[in-house]
Structures are given as C-alpha cells and as structure tokens.
Amino acid sequence: MTRHLRIHTGEKPYQCIICNKYFTGMSDLKRHIRIHTGEKPYQCSLCDNSYTQKGHLNMHTRIHKGKKPHQWSQCDKFYIKKQSIELHQKQHDSTVKKKQMDSKKTDYYSLNISDVF
C-alpha cells in the first residue's frame, strides 16, 4: 500500500547509484539496475533467449506456443503483442489516408494525419 501511495505523492525514495535515477519501489530499482549490469535472469527453456523481466519471457514464450491472444476488432488478424495491433492499425490508417489523397488527385503522402489535412 505504501508503494502505491508513492505513485500519487510522487515520492521516489530509491535511487540508482549508477545513473542517479529515482524509483518508487525497491523492485523497480532492482529491475532497472539490470539495464546497467546486463543481467537477464529469465531464460527461455526452448531457445537461447533470456530477459530482464519475467513478463518479457512470458510474452516471448507465446512465440513457441503459437499463442496470439490479441485481435484487432477491424479485421481477423491475431497478434502475440498488443503493440503489434497498433502497428497494424497504422497500416490500415495509412491506406485510408493514401486513398483520400488519391481521390484529391495529388501525389502527397504522409503517415501523420496533421500533415494531410
């Protein structure tokens, strides 16, 4: 509960001695220190990959198991990572923008909606 309250108060009592960055919890600091040490304690049992965080290993394991739990509602595509849906959505959005630009008889193309309109 104390750690959770620190989120609201902004208190970050744990400091990295290497880069001086502050953290709300000791576990956050320990995870961060792995960036500096290169430690990757979570090893995949099916290949040579290893990770700094257990959640990253769990996500990687989906590749071996063929699990794709994330689906974008606009089509029938499934993905291992939620971030992949966002990339896929951008592809659809850029196709829509390209069609809009084609209908205006111009060669200008942009992935940023603010550049188009």
N, C-alpha and C positions, 0 to 999 in steps of 0.2 A: 504494500500500500504506500509506503514511504517513497519508493521509486516512482510509482505512478503520480504521486503528488508533485514530484520534482518536474514532471512534464508540464504541469500547469504553472508552477512557480518559476520555471526556467533555471532552477538550481542544477549545477553540474559540478559536483564535488570531486570527481575522479579525473585526474589529468595524466595524459600520456607523457612519460618522461623523455620520449624521443622527439616528438613534434609539438608538444605542449597543447594539443587539442583536449578539450574537456568533454566528459560524458556524464549522463545521469546515473548510470549503474555500473558496478564493477564488471558485470558480464559484458556490457558494451565495450568497456575499456579492454578487457581480455581479448575479445573478438577483434578489436581494432589493432592491437599490438601484433596480431598475426600478419598484418599487412607489412609491418617492418621486419619481422623475423622470417617471413616466408613459410611459416608452419602451416601445414594443411593436414590436420589430424583425421579428416573424414575421407577414407579411401574406398573407392568403388571395388566391390568384390568380383565384378565381372570384367573389369579392364584396368588400365593403369592410371586412370584419372583420380585426382584427390582434390579436396575442397577445404576452405577455411571454415565453412558453416555447414551444419547438418542439413539445413533446408536446401542448400545448393546441391548436396549429394542426392537428396530425395528427388529433386527435380531432374537431375541427370539420370537417375535410375529409371525414370519413365521411358527414356530412350530405349533401354534394353527390354523393358516390358511391353513396349508398344502402346503405352497409355497416352491418350491425348484428351484430357478432361475439359479443355476449354474450347467452346464453339462460338463462332460469331453468329449472331442472330440473323444476319442478312444473307447467309449462304450456308452450304452444307460442309464447310471446312472445319476440321478439328485441329487443335494445336497442343503441344506439350506445355508451352509457357503462355501466360496471359499476355505478355508483351508482344508475342507474335501476332495475336489478334489485332493489336493496334497497328502494327506494320502492314498487315493485310488490309485493314480498313483504309489506310493511307493510299494503298494501291488502287482500291476502288474509288476513293475520293479523287485521286489524280486522273483516273479515267473519265470520271464525270466532268471534271474541270476541263480536260482536253476536249471532250465533246462540246462543252459550252463554248470554248474558244473557237473550235472548228465551225460552229454554227454562226459565229460572228465574222467569219472569213478573215481570220488573222493567223499569223504563224507564231504568235507569242504563247509561251507555255511556262507555267510555274506551279510548284507544289504548294506555294503559300497562297491561300485564298485572298489575303490582303493585296497581293501583287496582281491578282486577276481582275478585281473589281475596284 
